[in-house]
Amino acid sequence: MDIDLLSKMVKEIILVEDKVVLPGLGTFVAELMPATFSDKGYTINPPYRRLYFRQRAENDSSLAELYAAANNVDREVAGKILADFLKELKAVLQEKKIVVFPGLGRLRATKENNFFFVPDETLDIYMDGFGLVPISLKTHQETEEEVSEVIEKISAIAGQQPEDSGQRAAEPESIHEDEAVIGADGQEPVQEDVPDKEAEVQESFRDSEPPVQDAVPASDEISETAGKKTGGKILAVIAVAAAAAVLLFILYIVLNRIFPGIFDNVLYDKEQLQILDYFGASRK
């Protein structure tokens, strides 16, 4: 047995099974991966089966059975041959840190002798995904026919604009030519007097206008009104103040006569009251 034959058997089994056990070494496992996005979300990649290796002892005789059927030997003999080869392969992997499986990939080992598998970029073990290709979601690119059609439409539009402008420019000239046409009898056509409608409208507007009166400037009226209002308010305040003063004075006289000396304690302090009492000015 050699590495090429082992790689072919592993690939043949993994196409229809989910795993292939290499006794004493580990297990190849195939896992179905869903569709993914790439190229910043502009490309959809189809689903595929990912092949990886796990370093775990499992019991499976599918690889030995396939070798026995292909070489027409007993399954026990095939199992012994396979076990001896994988034992040597493991020793090489631990020493060289890499073993190449043609058509599959590379089985590698770390410094701590942990095994992991790196598949080939072209490895395809998903039979149901045959014919599936990545789909790009980027902007549609126009074909040559679409580009030429757009150019023709633009050219047609650009060609119509100068013709329209030429026709518009020629319209005034045609009017002047009509005005300069001479009659069939060799004389210029007599133009009828058309009443000037604008003059009639202006005249009627003048007739309907009311006579203009000398208007007093609005600002003078406002200032005069404001002055009158302010003067009235001042006079009202003065009158109210004067009336209040008269009422207070009358109230003072009445209370002072009814209750003599009622305001002395308010108007004078103790010493001033003693002086007044002394001279008999306010109390007797």
C-alpha positions, 0 to 999 in steps of 0.5 A: 500500500502507498499514499496514492492508493490510500488517498483514492480510497478515502476520496471514494468513501467520503463521496458517499459517506460522512466519515472515513476512519484511519485506524490508529491515526484519526478520522476524515469527516465531511460536513455540509456547509450552507451557501455564503456571501463574499466580496462584501456581500455582492457574491453568493457562493453555493453550498459545499462539503468541507473535509476536515480531520479529527484526531480521535480513535473510532471503530470503522472497517469500511476502509479495510473492506474496500481494500480487501474487495479491490485486491481480492484478499481477506478482510483481516489481512487487509486490516493488518496491511492497513494498520501497519501502513498507517502506523508508519504514516503516523511516525512520518507525520510526527517527524516531518509534520506534514503528509501530502494526500494527492487529490485531497490535501495535506495532513499536518502536525503541530509541535505538540503533535496535534493533527489537522487537515488542509484541503486542496482548493480544487477539492470537490466532494459534494456530488449534489452541488454539481454545476453550481457556480457563484452568483454575482449581485453587482450591477448588470453590465450592458451588452454592446447591443444595449449600448449602441441602442442607447447611443442611437436614442441620444443622437436622435434626441440631440438631432431634433433639438437644433431643428426645433430651434431653427424653426423657432428662429425662422418664425419671426422672419416669416412674419416680417415677410408676410408684412412686406408682401405687396398685393396682386395689383402692385400696391401695398395692402392698406392696413385698417386702423385698429383701435388702441385697446390699451389707450381705451383701458387707460382712459376708462381707468382714469374716468373711474378713479375717485378724486384725490384728496389731500391725505394727512401723513399717517405718521402725524396722525399716529403721533397726534393720537398718541399725544392726546392719549398720554396727556389724558392719562397724566391729567387723570392721575393728577386728579386722583392724587389730588382727590386722595390728598383732600380726603386724607386731610379731611379725615385727619381733621375729623379724627383729631376733633373726635379723638384729640391727640390720637395722632400725637403718638404717631407724629411725635416721640416721647420727648416732643410730647413732654415739651408740648405738654409743658407748653400746653400746646396740644393737651390740657 
